[in-house]
Amino acid sequence: MSKNPSAEILEALIEMRGLGRTYARYPDIVTAAFERGRRPIGSFPENFSPLTEPASLFTVRTEKSE
C-alpha cells in the first residue's frame, strides 16, 4: 500500500477491527469496501432544514410500586 492518508486510515481500521487475515486473503475487496464506506450517502436538498418538525413535548411515565 502507498503511504497516503487514506492508506494509513485503512491500515489502522484493519488493525482495529481484526481484519488482518481477511485483508491478506482479499485485499481488493477490503480496499473497495473501505472506499465505498468513505463516500457520502447522498447530498441534502438545497432547502433542507435540520429541524423538519418541532420536537413535541413529552413526559416519561414511570411505574411506581407502592
PDBQT receptor file of N, H, CA, C and O in Angstrom, charges set to zero:
ATOM      1  N   MET A   1       0.831  -1.190   0.000  1.00  0.00    +0.000 N 
ATOM      2  CA  MET A   1       0.000   0.000   0.000  1.00  0.00    +0.000 C 
ATOM      3  C   MET A   1       0.866   1.240   0.000  1.00  0.00    +0.000 C 
ATOM      4  O   MET A   1       1.935   1.257   0.611  1.00  0.00    +0.000 OA
ATOM      5  N   SER A   2       0.414   2.274  -0.679  1.00  0.00    +0.000 N 
ATOM      6  H   SER A   2      -0.454   2.260  -1.175  1.00  0.00    +0.000 HD
ATOM      7  CA  SER A   2       1.159   3.526  -0.680  1.00  0.00    +0.000 C 
ATOM      8  C   SER A   2       0.857   4.274   0.610  1.00  0.00    +0.000 C 
ATOM      9  O   SER A   2      -0.182   4.060   1.234  1.00  0.00    +0.000 OA
ATOM     10  N   LYS A   3       1.763   5.143   0.999  1.00  0.00    +0.000 N 
ATOM     11  H   LYS A   3       2.608   5.317   0.492  1.00  0.00    +0.000 HD
ATOM     12  CA  LYS A   3       1.609   5.864   2.256  1.00  0.00    +0.000 C 
ATOM     13  C   LYS A   3       0.908   7.195   2.045  1.00  0.00    +0.000 C 
ATOM     14  O   LYS A   3       1.528   8.248   2.192  1.00  0.00    +0.000 OA
ATOM     15  N   ASN A   4      -0.362   7.164   1.707  1.00  0.00    +0.000 N 
ATOM     16  H   ASN A   4      -0.866   6.308   1.588  1.00  0.00    +0.000 HD
ATOM     17  CA  ASN A   4      -1.159   8.384   1.684  1.00  0.00    +0.000 C 
ATOM     18  C   ASN A   4      -2.104   8.324   2.871  1.00  0.00    +0.000 C 
ATOM     19  O   ASN A   4      -2.248   7.267   3.486  1.00  0.00    +0.000 OA
ATOM     20  N   PRO A   5      -2.750   9.428   3.208  1.00  0.00    +0.000 N 
ATOM     21  CA  PRO A   5      -3.616   9.411   4.399  1.00  0.00    +0.000 C 
ATOM     22  C   PRO A   5      -4.695   8.333   4.345  1.00  0.00    +0.000 C 
ATOM     23  O   PRO A   5      -5.016   7.727   5.367  1.00  0.00    +0.000 OA
ATOM     24  N   SER A   6      -5.247   8.096   3.180  1.00  0.00    +0.000 N 
ATOM     25  H   SER A   6      -4.986   8.589   2.350  1.00  0.00    +0.000 HD
ATOM     26  CA  SER A   6      -6.279   7.080   3.020  1.00  0.00    +0.000 C 
ATOM     27  C   SER A   6      -5.731   5.690   3.356  1.00  0.00    +0.000 C 
ATOM     28  O   SER A   6      -6.394   4.898   4.026  1.00  0.00    +0.000 OA
ATOM     29  N   ALA A   7      -4.531   5.410   2.890  1.00  0.00    +0.000 N 
ATOM     30  H   ALA A   7      -3.993   6.054   2.346  1.00  0.00    +0.000 HD
ATOM     31  CA  ALA A   7      -3.916   4.109   3.149  1.00  0.00    +0.000 C 
ATOM     32  C   ALA A   7      -3.596   3.936   4.627  1.00  0.00    +0.000 C 
ATOM     33  O   ALA A   7      -3.726   2.840   5.171  1.00  0.00    +0.000 OA
ATOM     34  N   GLU A   8      -3.178   5.019   5.276  1.00  0.00    +0.000 N 
ATOM     35  H   GLU A   8      -3.073   5.910   4.834  1.00  0.00    +0.000 HD
ATOM     36  CA  GLU A   8      -2.883   4.940   6.707  1.00  0.00    +0.000 C 
ATOM     37  C   GLU A   8      -4.154   4.686   7.510  1.00  0.00    +0.000 C 
ATOM     38  O   GLU A   8      -4.142   3.919   8.473  1.00  0.00    +0.000 OA
ATOM     39  N   ILE A   9      -5.242   5.325   7.116  1.00  0.00    +0.000 N 
ATOM     40  H   ILE A   9      -5.252   5.947   6.334  1.00  0.00    +0.000 HD
ATOM     41  CA  ILE A   9      -6.525   5.096   7.794  1.00  0.00    +0.000 C 
ATOM     42  C   ILE A   9      -6.974   3.660   7.578  1.00  0.00    +0.000 C 
ATOM     43  O   ILE A   9      -7.445   3.009   8.511  1.00  0.00    +0.000 OA
ATOM     44  N   LEU A  10      -6.833   3.163   6.359  1.00  0.00    +0.000 N 
ATOM     45  H   LEU A  10      -6.450   3.692   5.601  1.00  0.00    +0.000 HD
ATOM     46  CA  LEU A  10      -7.209   1.781   6.047  1.00  0.00    +0.000 C 
ATOM     47  C   LEU A  10      -6.406   0.806   6.906  1.00  0.00    +0.000 C 
ATOM     48  O   LEU A  10      -6.967  -0.132   7.474  1.00  0.00    +0.000 OA
ATOM     49  N   GLU A  11      -5.112   1.022   7.000  1.00  0.00    +0.000 N 
ATOM     50  H   GLU A  11      -4.657   1.784   6.538  1.00  0.00    +0.000 HD
ATOM     51  CA  GLU A  11      -4.272   0.144   7.820  1.00  0.00    +0.000 C 
ATOM     52  C   GLU A  11      -4.703   0.173   9.287  1.00  0.00    +0.000 C 
ATOM     53  O   GLU A  11      -4.747  -0.866   9.946  1.00  0.00    +0.000 OA
ATOM     54  N   ALA A  12      -5.022   1.368   9.796  1.00  0.00    +0.000 N 
ATOM     55  H   ALA A  12      -4.986   2.212   9.260  1.00  0.00    +0.000 HD
ATOM     56  CA  ALA A  12      -5.460   1.490  11.191  1.00  0.00    +0.000 C 
ATOM     57  C   ALA A  12      -6.784   0.761  11.405  1.00  0.00    +0.000 C 
ATOM     58  O   ALA A  12      -6.955   0.081  12.417  1.00  0.00    +0.000 OA
ATOM     59  N   LEU A  13      -7.719   0.891  10.473  1.00  0.00    +0.000 N 
ATOM     60  H   LEU A  13      -7.580   1.443   9.650  1.00  0.00    +0.000 HD
ATOM     61  CA  LEU A  13      -9.008   0.204  10.596  1.00  0.00    +0.000 C 
ATOM     62  C   LEU A  13      -8.848  -1.308  10.519  1.00  0.00    +0.000 C 
ATOM     63  O   LEU A  13      -9.508  -2.048  11.248  1.00  0.00    +0.000 OA
ATOM     64  N   ILE A  14      -7.982  -1.753   9.647  1.00  0.00    +0.000 N 
ATOM     65  H   ILE A  14      -7.446  -1.151   9.054  1.00  0.00    +0.000 HD
ATOM     66  CA  ILE A  14      -7.733  -3.194   9.531  1.00  0.00    +0.000 C 
ATOM     67  C   ILE A  14      -7.220  -3.735  10.860  1.00  0.00    +0.000 C 
ATOM     68  O   ILE A  14      -7.649  -4.795  11.316  1.00  0.00    +0.000 OA
ATOM     69  N   GLU A  15      -6.308  -3.006  11.471  1.00  0.00    +0.000 N 
ATOM     70  H   GLU A  15      -5.959  -2.145  11.101  1.00  0.00    +0.000 HD
ATOM     71  CA  GLU A  15      -5.751  -3.449  12.749  1.00  0.00    +0.000 C 
ATOM     72  C   GLU A  15      -6.786  -3.374  13.869  1.00  0.00    +0.000 C 
ATOM     73  O   GLU A  15      -6.893  -4.294  14.680  1.00  0.00    +0.000 OA
ATOM     74  N   MET A  16      -7.552  -2.275  13.915  1.00  0.00    +0.000 N 
ATOM     75  H   MET A  16      -7.465  -1.528  13.256  1.00  0.00    +0.000 HD
ATOM     76  CA  MET A  16      -8.561  -2.097  14.968  1.00  0.00    +0.000 C 
ATOM     77  C   MET A  16      -9.646  -3.164  14.904  1.00  0.00    +0.000 C 
ATOM     78  O   MET A  16     -10.073  -3.684  15.935  1.00  0.00    +0.000 OA
ATOM     79  N   ARG A  17     -10.084  -3.483  13.718  1.00  0.00    +0.000 N 
ATOM     80  H   ARG A  17      -9.737  -3.061  12.880  1.00  0.00    +0.000 HD
ATOM     81  CA  ARG A  17     -11.215  -4.401  13.535  1.00  0.00    +0.000 C 
ATOM     82  C   ARG A  17     -10.795  -5.861  13.404  1.00  0.00    +0.000 C 
ATOM     83  O   ARG A  17     -11.651  -6.731  13.241  1.00  0.00    +0.000 OA
ATOM     84  N   GLY A  18      -9.517  -6.144  13.471  1.00  0.00    +0.000 N 
ATOM     85  H   GLY A  18      -8.821  -5.437  13.603  1.00  0.00    +0.000 HD
ATOM     86  CA  GLY A  18      -9.064  -7.518  13.369  1.00  0.00    +0.000 C 
ATOM     87  C   GLY A  18      -9.249  -8.105  11.984  1.00  0.00    +0.000 C 
ATOM     88  O   GLY A  18      -9.587  -9.281  11.844  1.00  0.00    +0.000 OA
ATOM     89  N   LEU A  19      -9.032  -7.299  10.966  1.00  0.00    +0.000 N 
ATOM     90  H   LEU A  19      -8.757  -6.344  11.079  1.00  0.00    +0.000 HD
ATOM     91  CA  LEU A  19      -9.239  -7.749   9.587  1.00  0.00    +0.000 C 
ATOM     92  C   LEU A  19      -7.941  -8.118   8.882  1.00  0.00    +0.000 C 
ATOM     93  O   LEU A  19      -7.909  -8.187   7.653  1.00  0.00    +0.000 OA
ATOM     94  N   GLY A  20      -6.885  -8.352   9.623  1.00  0.00    +0.000 N 
ATOM     95  H   GLY A  20      -6.911  -8.295  10.622  1.00  0.00    +0.000 HD
ATOM     96  CA  GLY A  20      -5.598  -8.659   9.022  1.00  0.00    +0.000 C 
ATOM     97  C   GLY A  20      -5.632  -9.877   8.128  1.00  0.00    +0.000 C 
ATOM     98  O   GLY A  20      -5.121  -9.837   7.009  1.00  0.00    +0.000 OA
ATOM     99  N   ARG A  21      -6.225 -10.959   8.601  1.00  0.00    +0.000 N 
ATOM    100  H   ARG A  21      -6.640 -10.991   9.510  1.00  0.00    +0.000 HD
ATOM    101  CA  ARG A  21      -6.295 -12.194   7.792  1.00  0.00    +0.000 C 
ATOM    102  C   ARG A  21      -7.177 -12.003   6.568  1.00  0.00    +0.000 C 
ATOM    103  O   ARG A  21      -6.858 -12.478   5.478  1.00  0.00    +0.000 OA
ATOM    104  N   THR A  22      -8.293 -11.300   6.760  1.00  0.00    +0.000 N 
ATOM    105  H   THR A  22      -8.552 -10.914   7.645  1.00  0.00    +0.000 HD
ATOM    106  CA  THR A  22      -9.189 -11.049   5.630  1.00  0.00    +0.000 C 
ATOM    107  C   THR A  22      -8.495 -10.191   4.588  1.00  0.00    +0.000 C 
ATOM    108  O   THR A  22      -8.603 -10.458   3.391  1.00  0.00    +0.000 OA
ATOM    109  N   TYR A  23      -7.781  -9.160   5.034  1.00  0.00    +0.000 N 
ATOM    110  H   TYR A  23      -7.693  -8.944   6.006  1.00  0.00    +0.000 HD
ATOM    111  CA  TYR A  23      -7.080  -8.292   4.094  1.00  0.00    +0.000 C 
ATOM    112  C   TYR A  23      -5.962  -9.053   3.374  1.00  0.00    +0.000 C 
ATOM    113  O   TYR A  23      -5.706  -8.817   2.193  1.00  0.00    +0.000 OA
ATOM    114  N   ALA A  24      -5.301  -9.965   4.091  1.00  0.00    +0.000 N 
ATOM    115  H   ALA A  24      -5.509 -10.156   5.050  1.00  0.00    +0.000 HD
ATOM    116  CA  ALA A  24      -4.236 -10.745   3.459  1.00  0.00    +0.000 C 
ATOM    117  C   ALA A  24      -4.787 -11.634   2.336  1.00  0.00    +0.000 C 
ATOM    118  O   ALA A  24      -4.128 -11.842   1.317  1.00  0.00    +0.000 OA
ATOM    119  N   ARG A  25      -6.002 -12.152   2.539  1.00  0.00    +0.000 N 
ATOM    120  H   ARG A  25      -6.537 -11.984   3.367  1.00  0.00    +0.000 HD
ATOM    121  CA  ARG A  25      -6.598 -13.032   1.518  1.00  0.00    +0.000 C 
ATOM    122  C   ARG A  25      -7.310 -12.259   0.421  1.00  0.00    +0.000 C 
ATOM    123  O   ARG A  25      -7.245 -12.646  -0.746  1.00  0.00    +0.000 OA
ATOM    124  N   TYR A  26      -7.991 -11.168   0.777  1.00  0.00    +0.000 N 
ATOM    125  H   TYR A  26      -8.043 -10.854   1.725  1.00  0.00    +0.000 HD
ATOM    126  CA  TYR A  26      -8.829 -10.424  -0.174  1.00  0.00    +0.000 C 
ATOM    127  C   TYR A  26      -8.555  -8.919  -0.103  1.00  0.00    +0.000 C 
ATOM    128  O   TYR A  26      -9.439  -8.156   0.286  1.00  0.00    +0.000 OA
ATOM    129  N   PRO A  27      -7.366  -8.486  -0.465  1.00  0.00    +0.000 N 
ATOM    130  CA  PRO A  27      -7.053  -7.055  -0.328  1.00  0.00    +0.000 C 
ATOM    131  C   PRO A  27      -7.929  -6.154  -1.204  1.00  0.00    +0.000 C 
ATOM    132  O   PRO A  27      -8.261  -5.038  -0.806  1.00  0.00    +0.000 OA
ATOM    133  N   ASP A  28      -8.298  -6.628  -2.376  1.00  0.00    +0.000 N 
ATOM    134  H   ASP A  28      -8.029  -7.535  -2.699  1.00  0.00    +0.000 HD
ATOM    135  CA  ASP A  28      -9.120  -5.796  -3.261  1.00  0.00    +0.000 C 
ATOM    136  C   ASP A  28     -10.509  -5.559  -2.687  1.00  0.00    +0.000 C 
ATOM    137  O   ASP A  28     -11.046  -4.456  -2.783  1.00  0.00    +0.000 OA
ATOM    138  N   ILE A  29     -11.090  -6.593  -2.091  1.00  0.00    +0.000 N 
ATOM    139  H   ILE A  29     -10.654  -7.490  -2.013  1.00  0.00    +0.000 HD
ATOM    140  CA  ILE A  29     -12.436  -6.471  -1.526  1.00  0.00    +0.000 C 
ATOM    141  C   ILE A  29     -12.430  -5.541  -0.323  1.00  0.00    +0.000 C 
ATOM    142  O   ILE A  29     -13.303  -4.681  -0.206  1.00  0.00    +0.000 OA
ATOM    143  N   VAL A  30     -11.463  -5.700   0.569  1.00  0.00    +0.000 N 
ATOM    144  H   VAL A  30     -10.754  -6.399   0.473  1.00  0.00    +0.000 HD
ATOM    145  CA  VAL A  30     -11.397  -4.848   1.759  1.00  0.00    +0.000 C 
ATOM    146  C   VAL A  30     -11.155  -3.394   1.356  1.00  0.00    +0.000 C 
ATOM    147  O   VAL A  30     -11.767  -2.484   1.916  1.00  0.00    +0.000 OA
ATOM    148  N   THR A  31     -10.273  -3.175   0.397  1.00  0.00    +0.000 N 
ATOM    149  H   THR A  31      -9.776  -3.914  -0.058  1.00  0.00    +0.000 HD
ATOM    150  CA  THR A  31      -9.986  -1.814  -0.066  1.00  0.00    +0.000 C 
ATOM    151  C   THR A  31     -11.212  -1.190  -0.722  1.00  0.00    +0.000 C 
ATOM    152  O   THR A  31     -11.510  -0.018  -0.491  1.00  0.00    +0.000 OA
ATOM    153  N   ALA A  32     -11.922  -1.961  -1.535  1.00  0.00    +0.000 N 
ATOM    154  H   ALA A  32     -11.680  -2.913  -1.723  1.00  0.00    +0.000 HD
ATOM    155  CA  ALA A  32     -13.131  -1.443  -2.189  1.00  0.00    +0.000 C 
ATOM    156  C   ALA A  32     -14.206  -1.111  -1.164  1.00  0.00    +0.000 C 
ATOM    157  O   ALA A  32     -14.884  -0.092  -1.294  1.00  0.00    +0.000 OA
ATOM    158  N   ALA A  33     -14.374  -1.949  -0.153  1.00  0.00    +0.000 N 
ATOM    159  H   ALA A  33     -13.823  -2.777  -0.048  1.00  0.00    +0.000 HD
ATOM    160  CA  ALA A  33     -15.361  -1.674   0.894  1.00  0.00    +0.000 C 
ATOM    161  C   ALA A  33     -14.988  -0.409   1.667  1.00  0.00    +0.000 C 
ATOM    162  O   ALA A  33     -15.859   0.387   2.020  1.00  0.00    +0.000 OA
ATOM    163  N   PHE A  34     -13.698  -0.228   1.925  1.00  0.00    +0.000 N 
ATOM    164  H   PHE A  34     -12.992  -0.875   1.638  1.00  0.00    +0.000 HD
ATOM    165  CA  PHE A  34     -13.231   0.971   2.612  1.00  0.00    +0.000 C 
ATOM    166  C   PHE A  34     -13.543   2.213   1.791  1.00  0.00    +0.000 C 
ATOM    167  O   PHE A  34     -14.014   3.214   2.331  1.00  0.00    +0.000 OA
ATOM    168  N   GLU A  35     -13.286   2.155   0.502  1.00  0.00    +0.000 N 
ATOM    169  H   GLU A  35     -12.903   1.342   0.063  1.00  0.00    +0.000 HD
ATOM    170  CA  GLU A  35     -13.545   3.310  -0.365  1.00  0.00    +0.000 C 
ATOM    171  C   GLU A  35     -15.041   3.597  -0.460  1.00  0.00    +0.000 C 
ATOM    172  O   GLU A  35     -15.446   4.759  -0.447  1.00  0.00    +0.000 OA
ATOM    173  N   ARG A  36     -15.865   2.558  -0.555  1.00  0.00    +0.000 N 
ATOM    174  H   ARG A  36     -15.536   1.614  -0.565  1.00  0.00    +0.000 HD
ATOM    175  CA  ARG A  36     -17.323   2.763  -0.581  1.00  0.00    +0.000 C 
ATOM    176  C   ARG A  36     -17.803   3.383   0.717  1.00  0.00    +0.000 C 
ATOM    177  O   ARG A  36     -18.676   4.252   0.705  1.00  0.00    +0.000 OA
ATOM    178  N   GLY A  37     -17.242   2.947   1.834  1.00  0.00    +0.000 N 
ATOM    179  H   GLY A  37     -16.533   2.242   1.843  1.00  0.00    +0.000 HD
ATOM    180  CA  GLY A  37     -17.653   3.479   3.134  1.00  0.00    +0.000 C 
ATOM    181  C   GLY A  37     -17.265   4.925   3.343  1.00  0.00    +0.000 C 
ATOM    182  O   GLY A  37     -17.882   5.614   4.156  1.00  0.00    +0.000 OA
ATOM    183  N   ARG A  38     -16.264   5.401   2.635  1.00  0.00    +0.000 N 
ATOM    184  H   ARG A  38     -15.763   4.842   1.975  1.00  0.00    +0.000 HD
ATOM    185  CA  ARG A  38     -15.825   6.791   2.778  1.00  0.00    +0.000 C 
ATOM    186  C   ARG A  38     -16.655   7.751   1.937  1.00  0.00    +0.000 C 
ATOM    187  O   ARG A  38     -16.623   8.958   2.177  1.00  0.00    +0.000 OA
ATOM    188  N   ARG A  39     -17.394   7.243   0.961  1.00  0.00    +0.000 N 
ATOM    189  H   ARG A  39     -17.420   6.262   0.766  1.00  0.00    +0.000 HD
ATOM    190  CA  ARG A  39     -18.205   8.107   0.111  1.00  0.00    +0.000 C 
ATOM    191  C   ARG A  39     -19.445   8.569   0.866  1.00  0.00    +0.000 C 
ATOM    192  O   ARG A  39     -20.007   7.806   1.652  1.00  0.00    +0.000 OA
ATOM    193  N   PRO A  40     -19.883   9.809   0.639  1.00  0.00    +0.000 N 
ATOM    194  CA  PRO A  40     -21.126  10.258   1.272  1.00  0.00    +0.000 C 
ATOM    195  C   PRO A  40     -22.318   9.495   0.695  1.00  0.00    +0.000 C 
ATOM    196  O   PRO A  40     -22.306   9.097  -0.470  1.00  0.00    +0.000 OA
ATOM    197  N   ILE A  41     -23.327   9.300   1.507  1.00  0.00    +0.000 N 
ATOM    198  H   ILE A  41     -23.337   9.623   2.453  1.00  0.00    +0.000 HD
ATOM    199  CA  ILE A  41     -24.528   8.582   1.072  1.00  0.00    +0.000 C 
ATOM    200  C   ILE A  41     -25.244   9.364  -0.018  1.00  0.00    +0.000 C 
ATOM    201  O   ILE A  41     -25.659   8.790  -1.025  1.00  0.00    +0.000 OA
ATOM    202  N   GLY A  42     -25.387  10.633   0.170  1.00  0.00    +0.000 N 
ATOM    203  H   GLY A  42     -25.050  11.099   0.988  1.00  0.00    +0.000 HD
ATOM    204  CA  GLY A  42     -26.048  11.482  -0.816  1.00  0.00    +0.000 C 
ATOM    205  C   GLY A  42     -26.036  12.907  -0.317  1.00  0.00    +0.000 C 
ATOM    206  O   GLY A  42     -25.673  13.171   0.830  1.00  0.00    +0.000 OA
ATOM    207  N   SER A  43     -26.424  13.807  -1.160  1.00  0.00    +0.000 N 
ATOM    208  H   SER A  43     -26.719  13.592  -2.091  1.00  0.00    +0.000 HD
ATOM    209  CA  SER A  43     -26.447  15.205  -0.744  1.00  0.00    +0.000 C 
ATOM    210  C   SER A  43     -27.855  15.576  -0.297  1.00  0.00    +0.000 C 
ATOM    211  O   SER A  43     -28.845  15.000  -0.747  1.00  0.00    +0.000 OA
ATOM    212  N   PHE A  44     -27.913  16.545   0.594  1.00  0.00    +0.000 N 
ATOM    213  H   PHE A  44     -27.109  17.013   0.960  1.00  0.00    +0.000 HD
ATOM    214  CA  PHE A  44     -29.201  17.030   1.065  1.00  0.00    +0.000 C 
ATOM    215  C   PHE A  44     -29.779  17.999   0.051  1.00  0.00    +0.000 C 
ATOM    216  O   PHE A  44     -29.031  18.649  -0.679  1.00  0.00    +0.000 OA
ATOM    217  N   PRO A  45     -31.112  18.106  -0.006  1.00  0.00    +0.000 N 
ATOM    218  CA  PRO A  45     -31.721  19.105  -0.895  1.00  0.00    +0.000 C 
ATOM    219  C   PRO A  45     -31.287  20.511  -0.482  1.00  0.00    +0.000 C 
ATOM    220  O   PRO A  45     -30.908  20.736   0.668  1.00  0.00    +0.000 OA
ATOM    221  N   GLU A  46     -31.343  21.447  -1.418  1.00  0.00    +0.000 N 
ATOM    222  H   GLU A  46     -31.651  21.264  -2.351  1.00  0.00    +0.000 HD
ATOM    223  CA  GLU A  46     -30.903  22.814  -1.133  1.00  0.00    +0.000 C 
ATOM    224  C   GLU A  46     -31.702  23.457  -0.014  1.00  0.00    +0.000 C 
ATOM    225  O   GLU A  46     -31.140  24.193   0.797  1.00  0.00    +0.000 OA
ATOM    226  N   ASN A  47     -33.007  23.196   0.049  1.00  0.00    +0.000 N 
ATOM    227  H   ASN A  47     -33.464  22.598  -0.610  1.00  0.00    +0.000 HD
ATOM    228  CA  ASN A  47     -33.841  23.835   1.059  1.00  0.00    +0.000 C 
ATOM    229  C   ASN A  47     -34.021  22.953   2.291  1.00  0.00    +0.000 C 
ATOM    230  O   ASN A  47     -35.016  23.082   3.004  1.00  0.00    +0.000 OA
ATOM    231  N   PHE A  48     -33.082  22.073   2.543  1.00  0.00    +0.000 N 
ATOM    232  H   PHE A  48     -32.274  21.968   1.964  1.00  0.00    +0.000 HD
ATOM    233  CA  PHE A  48     -33.160  21.167   3.682  1.00  0.00    +0.000 C 
ATOM    234  C   PHE A  48     -32.945  21.926   4.983  1.00  0.00    +0.000 C 
ATOM    235  O   PHE A  48     -32.006  22.712   5.109  1.00  0.00    +0.000 OA
ATOM    236  N   SER A  49     -33.805  21.688   5.924  1.00  0.00    +0.000 N 
ATOM    237  H   SER A  49     -34.568  21.050   5.821  1.00  0.00    +0.000 HD
ATOM    238  CA  SER A  49     -33.658  22.285   7.250  1.00  0.00    +0.000 C 
ATOM    239  C   SER A  49     -33.330  21.164   8.226  1.00  0.00    +0.000 C 
ATOM    240  O   SER A  49     -33.943  20.099   8.161  1.00  0.00    +0.000 OA
ATOM    241  N   PRO A  50     -32.381  21.378   9.127  1.00  0.00    +0.000 N 
ATOM    242  CA  PRO A  50     -32.058  20.324  10.086  1.00  0.00    +0.000 C 
ATOM    243  C   PRO A  50     -33.240  20.004  11.002  1.00  0.00    +0.000 C 
ATOM    244  O   PRO A  50     -33.343  18.896  11.529  1.00  0.00    +0.000 OA
ATOM    245  N   LEU A  51     -34.120  20.969  11.183  1.00  0.00    +0.000 N 
ATOM    246  H   LEU A  51     -34.037  21.869  10.754  1.00  0.00    +0.000 HD
ATOM    247  CA  LEU A  51     -35.312  20.737  12.002  1.00  0.00    +0.000 C 
ATOM    248  C   LEU A  51     -36.516  20.669  11.079  1.00  0.00    +0.000 C 
ATOM    249  O   LEU A  51     -37.091  21.699  10.728  1.00  0.00    +0.000 OA
ATOM    250  N   THR A  52     -36.895  19.478  10.691  1.00  0.00    +0.000 N 
ATOM    251  H   THR A  52     -36.428  18.641  10.977  1.00  0.00    +0.000 HD
ATOM    252  CA  THR A  52     -38.031  19.344   9.780  1.00  0.00    +0.000 C 
ATOM    253  C   THR A  52     -39.352  19.528  10.506  1.00  0.00    +0.000 C 
ATOM    254  O   THR A  52     -40.326  19.998   9.918  1.00  0.00    +0.000 OA
ATOM    255  N   GLU A  53     -39.391  19.164  11.775  1.00  0.00    +0.000 N 
ATOM    256  H   GLU A  53     -38.599  18.783  12.253  1.00  0.00    +0.000 HD
ATOM    257  CA  GLU A  53     -40.585  19.356  12.591  1.00  0.00    +0.000 C 
ATOM    258  C   GLU A  53     -40.141  19.747  13.988  1.00  0.00    +0.000 C 
ATOM    259  O   GLU A  53     -39.112  19.268  14.464  1.00  0.00    +0.000 OA
ATOM    260  N   PRO A  54     -40.892  20.603  14.646  1.00  0.00    +0.000 N 
ATOM    261  CA  PRO A  54     -40.526  20.918  16.025  1.00  0.00    +0.000 C 
ATOM    262  C   PRO A  54     -40.698  19.688  16.910  1.00  0.00    +0.000 C 
ATOM    263  O   PRO A  54     -41.601  18.880  16.694  1.00  0.00    +0.000 OA
ATOM    264  N   ALA A  55     -39.852  19.555  17.880  1.00  0.00    +0.000 N 
ATOM    265  H   ALA A  55     -39.118  20.211  18.056  1.00  0.00    +0.000 HD
ATOM    266  CA  ALA A  55     -39.954  18.427  18.802  1.00  0.00    +0.000 C 
ATOM    267  C   ALA A  55     -41.191  18.613  19.678  1.00  0.00    +0.000 C 
ATOM    268  O   ALA A  55     -41.445  19.705  20.185  1.00  0.00    +0.000 OA
ATOM    269  N   SER A  56     -41.940  17.559  19.845  1.00  0.00    +0.000 N 
ATOM    270  H   SER A  56     -41.733  16.671  19.433  1.00  0.00    +0.000 HD
ATOM    271  CA  SER A  56     -43.123  17.657  20.696  1.00  0.00    +0.000 C 
ATOM    272  C   SER A  56     -42.718  17.455  22.148  1.00  0.00    +0.000 C 
ATOM    273  O   SER A  56     -41.727  16.785  22.440  1.00  0.00    +0.000 OA
ATOM    274  N   LEU A  57     -43.479  18.027  23.037  1.00  0.00    +0.000 N 
ATOM    275  H   LEU A  57     -44.284  18.571  22.800  1.00  0.00    +0.000 HD
ATOM    276  CA  LEU A  57     -43.210  17.886  24.464  1.00  0.00    +0.000 C 
ATOM    277  C   LEU A  57     -43.740  16.535  24.915  1.00  0.00    +0.000 C 
ATOM    278  O   LEU A  57     -44.839  16.141  24.525  1.00  0.00    +0.000 OA
ATOM    279  N   PHE A  58     -42.997  15.840  25.708  1.00  0.00    +0.000 N 
ATOM    280  H   PHE A  58     -42.104  16.160  26.025  1.00  0.00    +0.000 HD
ATOM    281  CA  PHE A  58     -43.465  14.550  26.187  1.00  0.00    +0.000 C 
ATOM    282  C   PHE A  58     -43.068  14.385  27.642  1.00  0.00    +0.000 C 
ATOM    283  O   PHE A  58     -42.137  15.020  28.136  1.00  0.00    +0.000 OA
ATOM    284  N   THR A  59     -43.809  13.509  28.311  1.00  0.00    +0.000 N 
ATOM    285  H   THR A  59     -44.566  12.993  27.909  1.00  0.00    +0.000 HD
ATOM    286  CA  THR A  59     -43.500  13.196  29.703  1.00  0.00    +0.000 C 
ATOM    287  C   THR A  59     -43.209  11.714  29.790  1.00  0.00    +0.000 C 
ATOM    288  O   THR A  59     -43.760  10.910  29.037  1.00  0.00    +0.000 OA
ATOM    289  N   VAL A  60     -42.354  11.371  30.701  1.00  0.00    +0.000 N 
ATOM    290  H   VAL A  60     -41.907  12.024  31.313  1.00  0.00    +0.000 HD
ATOM    291  CA  VAL A  60     -41.980   9.969  30.893  1.00  0.00    +0.000 C 
ATOM    292  C   VAL A  60     -42.876   9.398  31.979  1.00  0.00    +0.000 C 
ATOM    293  O   VAL A  60     -42.965   9.937  33.082  1.00  0.00    +0.000 OA
ATOM    294  N   ARG A  61     -43.536   8.300  31.646  1.00  0.00    +0.000 N 
ATOM    295  H   ARG A  61     -43.463   7.862  30.750  1.00  0.00    +0.000 HD
ATOM    296  CA  ARG A  61     -44.368   7.632  32.645  1.00  0.00    +0.000 C 
ATOM    297  C   ARG A  61     -43.529   6.597  33.358  1.00  0.00    +0.000 C 
ATOM    298  O   ARG A  61     -42.865   5.773  32.730  1.00  0.00    +0.000 OA
ATOM    299  N   THR A  62     -43.567   6.648  34.652  1.00  0.00    +0.000 N 
ATOM    300  H   THR A  62     -44.107   7.317  35.162  1.00  0.00    +0.000 HD
ATOM    301  CA  THR A  62     -42.837   5.642  35.432  1.00  0.00    +0.000 C 
ATOM    302  C   THR A  62     -43.837   4.839  36.242  1.00  0.00    +0.000 C 
ATOM    303  O   THR A  62     -44.819   5.371  36.761  1.00  0.00    +0.000 OA
ATOM    304  N   GLU A  63     -43.573   3.587  36.335  1.00  0.00    +0.000 N 
ATOM    305  H   GLU A  63     -42.775   3.155  35.914  1.00  0.00    +0.000 HD
ATOM    306  CA  GLU A  63     -44.413   2.688  37.127  1.00  0.00    +0.000 C 
ATOM    307  C   GLU A  63     -43.881   2.685  38.560  1.00  0.00    +0.000 C 
ATOM    308  O   GLU A  63     -42.735   2.312  38.809  1.00  0.00    +0.000 OA
ATOM    309  N   LYS A  64     -44.714   3.096  39.475  1.00  0.00    +0.000 N 
ATOM    310  H   LYS A  64     -45.645   3.399  39.273  1.00  0.00    +0.000 HD
ATOM    311  CA  LYS A  64     -44.296   3.107  40.878  1.00  0.00    +0.000 C 
ATOM    312  C   LYS A  64     -45.018   1.969  41.591  1.00  0.00    +0.000 C 
ATOM    313  O   LYS A  64     -46.244   1.870  41.555  1.00  0.00    +0.000 OA
ATOM    314  N   SER A  65     -44.249   1.136  42.224  1.00  0.00    +0.000 N 
ATOM    315  H   SER A  65     -43.253   1.217  42.253  1.00  0.00    +0.000 HD
ATOM    316  CA  SER A  65     -44.865   0.063  43.007  1.00  0.00    +0.000 C 
ATOM    317  C   SER A  65     -44.888   0.513  44.461  1.00  0.00    +0.000 C 
ATOM    318  O   SER A  65     -43.845   0.784  45.057  1.00  0.00    +0.000 OA
ATOM    319  N   GLU A  66     -46.088   0.589  45.022  1.00  0.00    +0.000 N 
ATOM    320  H   GLU A  66     -46.935   0.369  44.538  1.00  0.00    +0.000 HD
ATOM    321  CA  GLU A  66     -46.230   1.032  46.413  1.00  0.00    +0.000 C 
ATOM    322  C   GLU A  66     -46.827  -0.060  47.260  1.00  0.00    +0.000 C 
ATOM    323  O   GLU A  66     -47.023   0.128  48.461  1.00  0.00    +0.000 OA
TER     324      GLU A  66
